[in-house]
Amino acid sequence: MHIASISLPESPQPTLNAVDKLLAFFVLVGMDALDKIHQNLLQGLSFADQTDFKGHCEKCDKPVLNDTGPGLSYTQDGIQHAYHRKCFTCAECRKPIDDTSFYLHLEKPHCKVCYEERILGRCAACDESLSGTATMKAGSKKFHPKCFVCEKCKAELQGRYFEKDDAFWCRSCYEVNYLPDCDACGKKIQPDETTSKITMVQCKDKKYHQGCFACKDCRKPFDELKALHHKDELYCQDCYFAVIKAMEEAAA
């Protein structure tokens, strides 16, 4: 017999504060990208006196001027990004994009069709587009909030959920279907609220709350998990020998 500790398969919901996001940005961008921004600024100084200069093209790195072809630009996070119109293409399908209707993903422009179908994707439950709505992400799957429901009771899952057997469960349904029953009191063996781990005693094919793993007669918990079996019941040493003695006296 032994004490078993089982972690519940609960999906974490991490959050980042403003400082974390800023640090993550600099880690993600890296020195190469920062050097490129600095280089572009230096290059732009040589065209400062040309009123038609929009910057250096993000795709071909050549200056965007009237005599090099029509250009366009947009500003993101205070930084201007310029393109020749012929260079302004979707990062997925490579087709030209209308500058009045495009979407940014990983700092790259995308056309409406590619952004909705390939980036946003479709709801794993109803297979409808996720465009124009909030999105719930669970593992590798995405859902409309109204479609992200418990496998059993169909209640909407908001924030906390459990994943098991390729399905998503609310806490109540997960406990009913997957938490073990204590063989002494018959109640569910609940996880610890702080660690989300289930701690229980396993003896042969039975499971117990630690507090329920006790002698049948005196109800004292077993010292060092030492229990003696008699007729499918568990006894401490003193009670075990008392039961055996009583049986022998009754048979005499």
Secondary structure as UniProt FT lines:
FT   STRAND          2..7
FT   HELIX           18..45
FT   TURN            46..49
FT   TURN            51..52
FT   STRAND          56..57
FT   TURN            58..60
FT   HELIX           66..68
FT   STRAND          71..76
FT   TURN            77..78
FT   STRAND          79..84
FT   HELIX           85..87
FT   TURN            91..93
FT   TURN            99..100
FT   STRAND          103..105
FT   TURN            106..107
FT   STRAND          108..110
FT   HELIX           112..114
FT   HELIX           115..120
FT   TURN            124..126
FT   TURN            131..132
FT   STRAND          136..138
FT   TURN            139..140
FT   STRAND          141..143
FT   HELIX           145..147
FT   TURN            151..153
FT   STRAND          162..164
FT   TURN            165..166
FT   STRAND          167..169
FT   HELIX           171..178
FT   TURN            183..185
FT   TURN            193..195
FT   STRAND          197..203
FT   TURN            204..205
FT   STRAND          206..208
FT   TURN            210..212
FT   TURN            216..218
FT   HELIX           223..225
FT   STRAND          228..230
FT   TURN            231..232
FT   STRAND          233..235
FT   HELIX           237..251
//
